[in-house]
Amino acid sequence: MESPAEHRNTIFPGLRSWWWLTVALSIFAATAAAGMTAKSFGPLAPELALDIFLSHGRNKVLIAVSEAIHYGLGPAGALVLVLMICGYLLWFRRRPVQALAFGSVVAVGWLASTAVKILVSRSRPPADVTGALIAETGNNSFPSGHTAFAVALALAATLVLAHGTGQRLAVLAAGSLFVAVVAFSRMYLGVHYLSDVIGSVLISSAAILAWLPVWNNLITPRIFTLPLIRRFEARPLHQR
């Protein structure tokens, strides 16, 4: 039987069945295959038309926002943001397991996109055609790492930090808007195709869906056997 502490740190108890792992792996594999298909169209794929359309008459405000997202959610900025949130949960909220849960969800969703980038190895949209505002080189277009990180961050906030149906729905709605803005910014800068950002949403979500049964069934029960965690969880709430 779960202890109260274990139940509190189970990430969305409804997603602990191992059947979710099968569903997640199916979505992951299908999306990776779709990425390979998109790659087969070459750099002048039909979806390039959207990037070209967005490149006409760019707005200075949208350019500034898009560039801020590019640098702010790049590898260094994203890592600092996650460490800050985990540090807050650990040192100010005194919730080490919640910090580990949040960090693991973001890491799984984010790193999954890196793995698929290597697998698919799709070239970026032609910079001279899209008028790219950011220099992005290499065969790492599918999926978008920035969008995948945004998805992972939004889902981590929804699943780990939010409590209750109403709060989770509100956080999910705000997170979805955040993901949409990040995804738009990647195409607005001319460095990703539409399928890249859509693929990011599916890849990151599938990876996190696969991770939840692992965390809930294998990690949560065992992490509370660690002496430090047991002593912490045994302390009265007013002393934490």
C-alpha positions in Angstrom: 0.0 0.0 0.0 1.2 3.5 -0.8 2.3 5.7 2.0 0.7 9.2 2.1 4.1 10.6 1.0 4.3 8.2 -2.0 0.8 9.0 -3.1 1.5 12.8 -2.9 4.5 12.3 -5.2 2.9 10.0 -7.7 2.7 11.9 -11.0 -0.9 11.9 -12.1 -2.0 8.5 -10.6 -4.3 7.8 -13.6 -1.2 7.4 -15.8 0.5 4.6 -13.9 -0.7 1.7 -16.0 2.0 0.0 -18.2 -0.5 0.1 -21.1 0.4 3.8 -21.4 4.0 2.8 -22.3 2.7 0.9 -25.3 0.6 3.8 -26.4 3.5 6.2 -26.0 6.0 4.1 -27.9 3.5 3.7 -30.7 3.1 7.5 -31.0 6.8 8.0 -30.7 7.6 5.5 -33.5 4.8 6.8 -35.8 6.0 10.4 -35.3 9.7 9.5 -36.0 8.5 7.7 -39.2 6.5 10.8 -40.2 9.7 12.8 -39.8 11.6 10.5 -42.1 8.7 10.9 -44.6 8.9 14.7 -44.3 12.6 14.5 -44.9 12.1 12.5 -48.1 10.5 15.6 -49.7 13.8 17.4 -49.5 14.5 21.0 -48.5 11.9 22.4 -50.9 9.0 20.5 -49.3 5.5 21.8 -50.0 5.3 23.0 -46.3 8.1 25.4 -47.1 5.4 27.7 -48.5 4.2 28.6 -44.9 7.7 29.6 -43.9 8.0 31.8 -47.0 4.6 33.3 -46.3 5.6 34.2 -42.7 8.9 35.8 -44.0 7.0 38.5 -45.9 6.4 41.8 -44.0 7.9 40.6 -40.7 6.9 42.7 -37.6 9.6 44.1 -35.4 7.8 43.2 -32.2 7.3 39.6 -33.3 10.9 39.4 -34.4 12.1 40.6 -31.0 9.8 38.1 -29.2 10.9 35.3 -31.5 14.6 36.1 -31.0 14.1 36.3 -27.2 12.6 32.8 -27.2 15.4 31.6 -29.4 18.1 32.6 -27.0 16.1 32.3 -23.8 15.0 28.7 -24.5 18.2 27.7 -26.1 20.2 24.8 -24.4 21.9 27.1 -21.8 18.8 29.2 -21.0 16.5 26.2 -20.8 18.9 24.4 -18.5 19.2 27.4 -16.2 15.4 27.8 -16.1 14.9 24.1 -15.1 17.6 24.3 -12.4 16.1 27.4 -11.0 12.6 25.8 -10.7 14.1 22.6 -9.2 16.2 24.7 -6.8 13.1 26.5 -5.7 11.3 23.3 -5.1 14.2 21.8 -3.2 15.5 24.7 -1.1 12.4 26.9 -0.6 9.5 24.4 -0.8 11.6 21.6 0.8 10.2 19.1 -1.7 13.1 17.1 -3.0 11.0 14.4 -4.6 8.9 17.0 -6.4 12.0 18.6 -7.6 13.3 15.3 -9.0 9.9 14.6 -10.6 9.8 18.0 -12.3 13.3 17.7 -13.5 12.9 14.2 -14.8 9.7 15.0 -16.8 11.3 18.0 -18.5 14.6 16.1 -19.2 12.7 13.1 -20.7 10.6 15.2 -23.0 13.5 17.5 -24.0 16.1 14.8 -24.6 13.7 12.7 -26.6 13.7 15.4 -29.2 17.5 15.3 -29.4 17.4 11.5 -30.0 14.9 11.9 -32.8 16.9 14.8 -34.3 19.9 12.4 -34.7 17.7 9.6 -36.0 15.9 11.6 -38.6 18.7 14.1 -39.5 16.5 16.4 -41.5 18.1 19.6 -43.1 16.9 23.0 -42.1 14.7 25.1 -44.4 16.8 26.9 -47.0 17.9 30.1 -45.2 18.0 32.1 -48.5 14.4 31.1 -49.3 12.9 31.7 -45.8 15.0 34.8 -45.1 16.1 33.1 -41.9 16.9 35.6 -39.1 18.9 33.2 -37.1 21.8 31.2 -38.3 20.9 27.5 -37.8 23.0 24.9 -39.6 23.2 21.1 -39.6 20.7 18.3 -40.2 18.8 18.8 -37.0 15.5 20.3 -38.1 13.1 17.6 -37.0 11.8 18.0 -34.4 12.2 21.4 -32.9 14.2 21.4 -29.7 12.8 24.7 -28.5 9.2 23.5 -29.0 9.9 20.1 -27.4 11.3 21.9 -24.3 8.3 24.2 -24.2 6.0 21.1 -24.3 8.1 19.3 -21.6 8.0 22.4 -19.4 4.2 22.9 -19.8 3.5 19.2 -19.0 5.8 19.2 -16.0 4.0 22.2 -14.6 0.6 20.6 -15.3 1.5 17.1 -13.9 3.9 17.9 -11.1 3.2 21.4 -9.8 -0.6 21.8 -10.4 -3.1 20.2 -8.1 -6.8 19.5 -8.7 -8.7 19.4 -11.9 -9.4 23.1 -12.2 -5.8 24.1 -11.5 -4.4 21.5 -13.9 -6.7 22.7 -16.7 -5.7 26.3 -16.2 -2.0 25.4 -16.2 -2.5 23.2 -19.3 -4.3 26.0 -21.1 -1.6 28.5 -20.3 1.1 25.9 -21.2 -0.6 25.2 -24.5 -0.6 28.9 -25.4 3.1 29.0 -24.4 3.9 26.0 -26.7 2.0 27.6 -29.6 3.9 30.9 -29.3 7.2 29.0 -29.2 6.3 26.9 -32.2 5.2 29.9 -34.1 8.4 31.7 -33.3 10.5 28.9 -34.8 8.8 29.2 -38.1 8.7 33.0 -37.9 12.5 33.0 -37.7 12.6 30.7 -40.8 14.4 27.9 -39.1 11.8 25.1 -38.9 9.1 23.5 -41.0 5.5 23.1 -39.7 6.0 19.4 -39.4 9.1 20.0 -37.2 7.1 21.8 -34.5 4.1 19.5 -34.7 6.5 16.5 -34.4 8.0 18.1 -31.3 4.7 18.2 -29.5 4.1 14.5 -30.3 7.6 13.3 -29.5 7.9 15.2 -26.2 4.4 14.2 -25.1 4.9 10.6 -26.0 8.3 10.4 -24.2 6.7 11.9 -21.0 3.7 9.5 -21.3 6.2 6.6 -21.4 8.1 8.0 -18.4 5.1 8.3 -16.1 4.5 4.6 -15.5 8.2 4.2 -14.9 8.3 7.0 -12.3 5.0 6.0 -10.6 5.6 2.2 -10.4 9.4 1.9 -10.1 10.9 5.1 -8.9 8.4 6.6 -6.5 8.2 3.5 -4.2 12.0 3.1 -4.1 12.9 6.7 -3.7 11.3 6.8 -0.3 13.6 4.0 0.9 16.5 6.4 0.8 17.4 7.4 4.3 17.6 11.2 3.6 14.1 11.1 1.9 12.6 9.0 4.7 13.9 11.4 7.4 12.6 14.4 5.5 9.2 12.9 4.9 8.9 11.9 8.5 9.2 15.5 9.7 6.0 17.3 10.6 4.8 19.6 7.8 5.3 22.8 9.9 9.0 21.9 10.2 9.6 21.5 6.4 
